[in-house]
Amino acid sequence: MPITLENIRLLIPIAQLIFSAIFLVAGLRKLLAKEYTPSARALASQSARIGQKGLRQNVSSISQTASALLNSVNQLVRTSAGVGAFLVLVGLFFMLSAYWIVK
């Protein structure tokens, strides 16, 4: 197949559709995966127990550490969802640009 302008106009959208499919699958997997959920639940329950123990024993540093741990776990889950949404948007952008090139 010789390299002509028409062949390039077809190869670029095909490559973009392949990339868009990869980004969409990766983003949806990231959004739908529950890989952080069991760890987050375990950390949240343990840090809540530590916080209660710290309040009973009047140890403020333990309860502050438990609070920081809970905030870190929440941020980890939010960041994972943000990355997934970004990957989906990039995949949709690639699809729309491939359509625009073909059109």
Beta strands, then each sheet from edge to edge (+ up, - down):
end
